[in-house]
């Protein structure tokens, strides 16, 4: 795997942990989830910066935010008991389809 995609994957994971910690922080009223949120967001942006050396910003952001949206929705559903309706599931399916199209057919995306 090219290093820029490893950086992107780690950025997505750390951002997902940060967003989960943000929910657990109860609007920054709980100390340790708040600390975890800040640290993992900082790590995520650092890793994004490393990936930006090779991946164009539009492609990078589409992949980072798209995969992050789907992961956070799944975590919200499984961990926090948040419900997903059919429209939400279909929308996330379209996000995944968009990511697949970018990866398979875009000459802008680095492979």
VEXVEXGU-803658 format. One record per residue (C-alpha): residue in three letters; z, x, y. Coordinates in Angstrom, 3 decimals, padded with zeros to 6 digits. Layout:
VEXVEXGU-803658
KELUM    aa          Z          X          Y
KELUM   ala          Z          X          Y
...
//
This chain:
VEXVEXGU-803658
KELUM    aa          Z          X          Y
KELUM   unk    000.000    000.000    000.000
KELUM   unk   -000.903    001.399    003.434
KELUM   unk    002.204    002.268    005.468
KELUM   unk    001.344   -000.166    008.283
KELUM   unk    001.566   -003.068    005.828
KELUM   unk    004.858   -001.763    004.475
KELUM   unk    006.162   -001.689    008.053
KELUM   unk    004.861   -005.213    008.627
KELUM   unk    006.444   -006.481    005.401
KELUM   unk    009.781   -004.913    006.338
KELUM   unk    009.474   -006.370    009.857
KELUM   unk    008.977   -009.833    008.372
KELUM   unk    011.970   -009.406    006.059
KELUM   unk    014.266   -008.157    008.815
KELUM   unk    013.124   -010.898    011.201
KELUM   unk    013.767   -013.500    008.513
KELUM   unk    017.264   -012.112    007.924
KELUM   unk    017.848   -012.136    011.687
KELUM   unk    016.762   -015.745    012.067
KELUM   unk    018.927   -016.777    009.124
KELUM   unk    021.860   -014.942    010.737
KELUM   unk    021.071   -016.696    014.019
KELUM   unk    021.535   -020.056    012.284
KELUM   unk    024.720   -018.812    010.633
KELUM   unk    026.066   -017.465    013.933
KELUM   unk    026.650   -021.008    015.253
KELUM   unk    025.127   -020.206    018.654
KELUM   unk    026.651   -016.703    018.689
KELUM   unk    030.201   -017.998    018.219
KELUM   unk    030.665   -016.194    014.887
KELUM   unk    030.883   -012.403    015.263
KELUM   unk    029.360   -010.892    012.102
KELUM   unk    026.338   -013.204    011.823
KELUM   unk    025.722   -012.523    015.541
KELUM   unk    025.832   -008.757    014.978
KELUM   unk    023.523   -009.061    011.975
KELUM   unk    021.102   -011.119    014.055
KELUM   unk    020.877   -008.559    016.857
KELUM   unk    020.605   -005.558    014.515
KELUM   unk    017.917   -007.077    012.300
KELUM   unk    015.869   -008.334    015.265
KELUM   unk    015.960   -004.822    016.745
KELUM   unk    014.885   -003.347    013.406
KELUM   unk    012.106   -005.915    013.118
KELUM   unk    010.671   -005.073    016.530
KELUM   unk    010.862   -001.357    015.797
KELUM   unk    008.963   -001.872    012.534
KELUM   unk    006.408   -004.037    014.353
KELUM   unk    005.874   -001.208    016.831
KELUM   unk    005.147    001.168    013.958
KELUM   unk    002.648   -001.263    012.433
KELUM   unk    000.975   -001.727    015.838
KELUM   unk   -000.250    001.852    015.667
KELUM   unk   -002.948    000.616    013.262
KELUM   unk   -003.016   -003.200    013.110
KELUM   unk   -004.388   -005.043    016.180
KELUM   unk   -001.677   -007.032    017.990
KELUM   unk   -003.305   -010.450    017.441
KELUM   unk   -003.651   -009.937    013.699
KELUM   unk   -000.199   -008.385    013.426
KELUM   unk    001.463   -011.245    015.280
KELUM   unk   -000.407   -013.890    013.292
KELUM   unk    000.747   -012.358    010.024
KELUM   unk    004.316   -011.678    011.206
KELUM   unk    004.907   -015.097    012.680
KELUM   unk    003.007   -017.053    010.010
KELUM   unk    004.785   -015.540    007.034
KELUM   unk    008.084   -015.669    008.943
KELUM   unk    007.662   -019.395    009.654
KELUM   unk    007.111   -020.178    006.002
KELUM   unk    009.993   -017.987    004.805
KELUM   unk    012.419   -019.423    007.358
KELUM   unk    011.414   -022.975    006.443
KELUM   unk    012.065   -022.206    002.773
KELUM   unk    015.423   -020.605    003.592
KELUM   unk    016.329   -023.559    005.811
KELUM   unk    015.500   -025.897    002.959
KELUM   unk    017.302   -023.983    000.202
KELUM   unk    020.262   -022.448    002.038
KELUM   unk    020.970   -024.864    004.889
KELUM   unk    019.765   -028.107    003.286
KELUM   unk    017.203   -028.798    006.007
KELUM   unk    014.517   -031.279    005.009
KELUM   unk    010.777   -030.707    005.108
KELUM   unk    008.472   -033.700    005.386
KELUM   unk    004.890   -033.852    004.139
KELUM   unk    003.450   -032.928    007.549
KELUM   unk    005.631   -029.798    007.675
KELUM   unk    004.604   -028.738    004.181
KELUM   unk    000.911   -029.354    004.936
KELUM   unk    001.169   -027.432    008.201
KELUM   unk    002.744   -024.474    006.462
KELUM   unk    000.015   -024.651    003.832
KELUM   unk   -002.522   -024.319    006.631
KELUM   unk   -000.642   -021.315    008.010
KELUM   unk   -000.814   -019.632    004.593
KELUM   unk   -004.521   -020.531    004.356
KELUM   unk   -005.075   -018.904    007.746
KELUM   unk   -003.347   -015.735    006.622
KELUM   unk   -005.487   -015.633    003.482
KELUM   unk   -008.678   -016.098    005.553
KELUM   unk   -007.657   -013.250    007.865
KELUM   unk   -006.896   -010.929    004.955
KELUM   unk   -010.004   -011.755    002.931
KELUM   unk   -012.699   -012.220    005.556
KELUM   unk   -011.711   -010.620    008.870
KELUM   unk   -013.166   -007.256    009.753
KELUM   unk   -010.478   -006.992    012.435
KELUM   unk   -007.663   -006.785    009.880
KELUM   unk   -007.130   -003.276    008.544
KELUM   unk   -007.049   -003.003    004.771
//
